[in-house]
Amino acid sequence: MLEVLFEDDHIVAINKPHGLLVHRSAIATNTDVYAVQELRNQLNCHVSPVHRLDRKTSGVLLFSKNKDLVAPLQQQFASHQVEKTYLAILRGWTDNKGTIDYALTNDKGKTQEAITRYKTLERTEIAVPFGKHATSRYSLIEAKPQTGRMHQLRKHFAHILHPIIGDRPHGCNKQNKLFLEKWQMSTMLLHAQKLKFTHPLSKQTIGVKAELQSEFKRMLHTLEFNYSSPSL
């Protein structure tokens, strides 16, 4: 059963679990379970995804029950009118805040402007040796992508040498191996926590928040973070 975060006669938002595909994809043939079909069956009505989240990313995912509203909602995303807030656990200690302005090339070979703003919520250092270091350092960050490029956050944090834990292929394979062997953790620690958009019919601002999934919470505890989720 998918967790429904917001629903009216026209729009529904869910908290997508890690590992669930949004819809059928030619590059992921090892599953027949998709968020769009699961939600259609759960609500017994047609729904269309308005945007995408990577398979390994959890959090707020927006659907439209009304086919006529798909384009207006997608236009809000395309014109950067939707406020998106993500949480991620990164390798190393990040700056207090920063802006990553680094163009990305999509799968069609087109280079596009890409901007991510982030702030560090907390840093931790645990007594787990890694490589030549006697300890391991991690940062919990809040990221607000100003553009919506494919794998933008994953590529941007890898670019500043603070990759997202559990990310493949953009992350750190040695860190991913450490998490798998020591803590049996293979989830990508990236979560779409909040989404704010304008309802295309009522014109009201809608804010939706998704609680962290259990595996993300487990790793916060394991890595000795003291984070508590704020209200929307």
C-alpha positions as CSV (number, residue, x, y, z in Angstrom):
1,M,0.0,0.0,0.0
2,L,1.5,3.3,-1.1
3,E,1.4,6.2,1.5
4,V,-0.8,9.0,0.2
5,L,0.4,12.4,1.4
6,F,-2.2,14.6,-0.4
7,E,-5.3,13.9,-2.4
8,D,-8.2,15.8,-3.9
9,D,-10.4,15.2,-6.9
10,H,-7.6,16.2,-9.3
11,I,-4.2,15.6,-7.8
12,V,-2.6,13.0,-5.5
13,A,0.9,12.8,-4.0
14,I,2.6,9.8,-2.5
15,N,5.7,9.0,-0.5
16,K,7.5,6.8,-3.1
17,P,9.6,4.1,-1.5
18,H,13.3,3.5,-2.4
19,G,13.6,1.0,-5.2
20,L,10.2,1.6,-6.8
21,L,10.1,2.6,-10.5
22,V,7.7,5.4,-11.4
23,H,6.6,3.7,-14.6
24,R,7.7,1.0,-17.0
25,S,11.2,1.6,-18.5
26,A,13.1,-0.1,-21.2
27,I,16.3,0.2,-19.1
28,A,14.8,-1.6,-16.1
29,T,13.3,-4.9,-17.1
30,N,13.8,-6.8,-13.8
31,T,10.5,-5.7,-12.2
32,D,6.8,-5.6,-13.1
33,V,5.9,-3.3,-10.2
34,Y,5.5,0.4,-10.9
35,A,4.3,3.4,-8.9
36,V,1.8,4.5,-11.5
37,Q,0.1,1.1,-11.8
38,E,0.2,0.5,-8.0
39,L,-1.5,3.8,-7.4
40,R,-4.1,3.2,-10.1
41,N,-5.0,-0.1,-8.5
42,Q,-5.0,1.4,-5.0
43,L,-7.3,4.4,-5.9
44,N,-9.2,2.6,-8.6
45,C,-8.8,5.5,-11.0
46,H,-6.5,6.7,-13.7
47,V,-3.4,8.7,-12.6
48,S,-0.6,10.2,-14.6
49,P,2.9,11.0,-13.2
50,V,3.6,14.8,-13.3
51,H,7.4,14.4,-12.7
52,R,9.9,11.7,-12.0
53,L,12.1,10.5,-9.2
54,D,15.0,8.0,-9.7
55,R,14.2,4.5,-8.8
56,K,16.5,4.6,-5.8
57,T,15.2,8.0,-4.6
58,S,12.4,8.1,-2.1
59,G,9.9,10.9,-1.3
60,V,7.2,13.1,-2.7
61,L,5.9,12.0,-6.1
62,L,3.1,13.9,-7.7
63,F,0.3,12.5,-10.0
64,S,-2.7,14.0,-11.7
65,K,-6.0,12.3,-11.9
66,N,-7.1,14.7,-14.6
67,K,-5.3,14.4,-17.9
68,D,-6.0,18.0,-18.7
69,L,-3.9,19.1,-15.7
70,V,-0.8,17.1,-16.5
71,A,0.6,19.7,-18.9
72,P,-0.1,22.7,-16.6
73,L,1.6,21.0,-13.7
74,Q,4.5,19.9,-15.8
75,Q,4.9,23.4,-17.0
76,Q,5.3,24.6,-13.4
77,F,8.2,22.1,-13.1
78,A,9.7,23.2,-16.4
79,S,9.6,26.9,-15.5
80,H,11.1,26.3,-12.1
81,Q,8.0,27.4,-10.2
82,V,7.9,24.3,-8.0
83,E,10.0,24.4,-4.8
84,K,11.7,21.0,-4.3
85,T,13.6,20.1,-1.1
86,Y,15.7,17.0,-0.8
87,L,17.7,15.4,2.0
88,A,20.9,13.4,1.4
89,I,23.8,11.9,3.2
90,L,27.1,12.6,1.6
91,R,30.6,11.4,1.9
92,G,32.9,13.9,3.8
93,W,32.2,17.2,5.4
94,T,30.5,19.7,3.2
95,D,30.6,23.5,3.4
96,N,28.0,25.2,5.5
97,K,26.2,26.2,2.3
98,G,26.9,26.4,-1.3
99,T,25.7,26.8,-4.9
100,I,26.7,24.3,-7.5
101,D,26.5,25.9,-10.9
102,Y,27.6,23.1,-13.3
103,A,26.1,22.4,-16.7
104,L,25.1,18.8,-17.4
105,T,24.8,16.8,-20.6
106,N,21.6,14.8,-21.0
107,D,21.2,11.4,-22.6
108,K,20.7,13.0,-26.0
109,G,24.0,14.8,-25.8
110,K,22.5,18.3,-25.1
111,T,24.4,20.4,-22.5
112,Q,22.0,22.3,-20.2
113,E,22.4,24.8,-17.4
114,A,22.1,23.1,-13.9
115,I,22.0,24.8,-10.6
116,T,21.7,23.3,-7.1
117,R,21.7,25.2,-3.8
118,Y,22.4,23.3,-0.6
119,K,23.0,23.8,3.1
120,T,24.6,21.5,5.6
121,L,22.2,20.4,8.4
122,E,24.7,18.3,10.4
123,R,28.1,16.7,10.2
124,T,29.2,13.5,11.9
125,E,32.5,11.6,12.4
126,I,32.4,7.9,13.4
127,A,35.0,5.5,14.6
128,V,35.0,3.4,11.4
129,P,38.4,3.4,9.5
130,F,38.2,4.1,5.8
131,G,41.2,4.0,3.5
132,K,44.1,5.9,5.1
133,H,41.8,7.6,7.5
134,A,41.1,6.3,11.1
135,T,37.5,7.6,11.0
136,S,34.7,8.2,8.5
137,R,33.0,11.6,8.0
138,Y,29.6,12.3,6.6
139,S,27.3,15.2,6.1
140,L,23.5,15.5,6.1
141,I,22.5,18.2,3.7
142,E,19.3,19.9,2.4
143,A,19.3,20.5,-1.3
144,K,17.1,22.7,-3.4
145,P,17.7,22.1,-7.2
146,Q,16.9,25.3,-9.1
147,T,16.8,23.3,-12.4
148,G,15.5,19.8,-13.0
149,R,18.1,17.9,-15.0
150,M,18.4,14.1,-15.1
151,H,20.4,12.8,-12.1
152,Q,21.2,16.5,-11.2
153,L,21.8,16.1,-7.5
154,R,23.7,12.9,-7.9
155,K,26.0,14.4,-10.5
156,H,26.4,17.7,-8.8
157,F,27.4,16.3,-5.4
158,A,29.8,13.9,-7.1
159,H,31.2,16.9,-9.0
160,I,32.1,18.7,-5.7
161,L,33.6,15.4,-4.4
162,H,30.9,14.7,-1.8
163,P,28.9,11.9,-3.5
164,I,25.6,10.7,-2.2
165,I,26.0,7.5,-0.2
166,G,24.6,4.5,-2.1
167,D,24.7,6.2,-5.5
168,R,25.7,4.2,-8.5
169,P,27.3,5.0,-10.9
170,H,28.0,8.6,-9.8
171,G,29.0,7.8,-6.2
172,C,31.9,6.3,-4.5
173,N,32.2,2.6,-5.1
174,K,34.4,2.0,-2.0
175,Q,32.0,3.8,0.3
176,N,29.1,1.9,-1.2
177,K,31.0,-1.4,-0.6
178,L,31.6,-0.3,3.0
179,F,28.0,0.4,3.7
180,L,26.9,-2.9,2.1
181,E,29.5,-5.1,3.9
182,K,29.3,-3.4,7.3
183,W,25.7,-2.4,7.5
184,Q,24.0,-4.4,4.8
185,M,22.8,-1.1,3.3
186,S,22.5,-0.6,-0.5
187,T,19.9,2.1,-0.7
188,M,20.7,5.5,-2.1
189,L,20.4,8.0,0.7
190,L,18.5,10.6,-1.2
191,H,15.0,11.6,-0.2
192,A,12.6,14.1,-1.8
193,Q,11.3,15.6,1.4
194,K,9.1,18.5,0.3
195,L,7.3,19.8,-2.7
196,K,5.5,23.2,-3.0
197,F,3.4,23.9,-6.1
198,T,0.4,25.9,-7.2
199,H,-2.9,24.0,-7.7
200,P,-3.8,24.6,-11.3
201,L,-7.5,25.0,-10.5
202,S,-7.8,26.6,-7.1
203,K,-4.5,28.5,-7.5
204,Q,-3.7,27.8,-3.9
205,T,-0.1,26.9,-2.8
206,I,0.0,23.3,-1.9
207,G,2.8,22.0,0.4
208,V,3.5,18.3,0.7
209,K,6.0,16.6,3.0
210,A,7.2,13.0,3.0
211,E,8.7,11.4,6.1
212,L,12.0,9.6,5.7
213,Q,11.9,5.9,4.8
214,S,13.0,3.4,7.4
215,E,16.4,2.6,5.8
216,F,17.3,6.3,5.7
217,K,16.3,6.7,9.4
218,R,18.4,3.6,10.2
219,M,21.5,5.1,8.7
220,L,20.9,8.5,10.4
221,H,21.0,6.5,13.7
222,T,23.9,4.3,12.6
223,L,26.0,7.3,11.5
224,E,25.2,9.1,14.8
225,F,23.3,12.0,13.4
226,N,20.9,13.8,15.7
227,Y,18.5,15.1,13.0
228,S,14.8,15.4,13.7
229,S,12.5,16.2,10.8
230,P,10.9,19.7,10.9
231,S,7.3,20.5,10.1
232,L,6.5,21.7,6.6
